[in-house]
Amino acid sequence: MAITTDNAPAPPAAKKPRSAGTGRAGDKIFLGLSRGSGILLLVIMASIAVFLTYRASLALSVNEGNFLTTFDWNPAGDPPTFGIAVLLFGTIVSSVIAMVIAVPIAVGIALFISHYAPRRLAAPLAYVVDLLAAVPSIIYGIWGALFLVPYLEGLNLWLDEFLGWTYVFEKTEIGVARSLFTVGILLAIMILPIVTSVSREVFLQVPRMNEEAALALGATRWEVIRLSVLPFGRSGVISASMLGLGRALGETMAVATVLSPSFVISLHLLNPGGGTFAQNIAAKFDEANELGRDALIASGLVLFVLTLLVNGAARLIIARRKEYSGANA
């Protein structure tokens, strides 16, 4: 029996192709906006560098001291003498202390939220961590001055008693805990939310199949994290750490509130004193004369270059470890 096709449904109408002219116009607009944004960013960075370099050259041309090795900061003197030795030491030491304390704790919190905590606990805990990142730095500074400094005195005495033989934790001066060690702890608390949030998002991007395959082979939860999660998120953790380090290097008000500044370099980290670039600029900019402000801008140029070098080093580390970045997953 023949089958008729009179009542067969008509094939769906073919979609009209998008106008080639419209697509090209949209691509051109998007390309122009993207390229313009990138060029604008480079122009802003270049203008900042040119401004800092010009104003720094004005101050360095009349400086009677060695800008890199002089401990004194007296641009208003006769002759003007200033250097960044103390500021560079304090900035690097306080940032290193902050990184040593914050990064392991942040990675642990991120792993707990992403792979250990139940959903009912993970969501509120992640929200609290993100909320800590929004707290203004001056609030951290006030809390550090009124709460952290008094209560750290006992910790300093304990470190001096049991670890004073290391020389670094030997307390040789009497005074409250307004030291680089206290600044490092405060900076660690401040950068902890940033490193935690970014690391958590990276760990959540680990392919589920990788974890399930490891569990199917009999791996424990820690072995799954060690063999699958951490290698995948290594470059992300490095990037998160560099973001935290950038904030630690340039933190101003919190450090200025907690630190008792002095232009003395001491490896006794528990002793009061020291200084950082940002703290010195904030403390002296208002009372400085024209030459003094140029000198402060010169120190800001060093901080600018230091930040660029840190970020460049992070990019090189990530580029050399592409096999761990998850790009080939």
Secondary structure by P-SEA (a helix, b strand, c coil): cccccccccccccccccccaaaaaaaaaaaaaaaaaaaaaaaaaaaaaaaaaaaaaaaaaaaccccccccccccccccccccccaaaaaaaaaaaaaaaaccaaaaaaaaaaacccccaaaaaaaaaaaaaaaaccaaaaaaaaaccccccaaaaaaaaaaccccccccccccccccccaaaaaaaaaaaaaaaaaaaaaaaaaaccaaaaaaaaaacccaaaaaaccccccaaaaaaaaaaaaaaaaacccaaaaacccccccccccccccbbbcaaaaaaaccccccaaaaaaaaaaaaaaaaaaaaaaaaaaaaaaaacccccccc
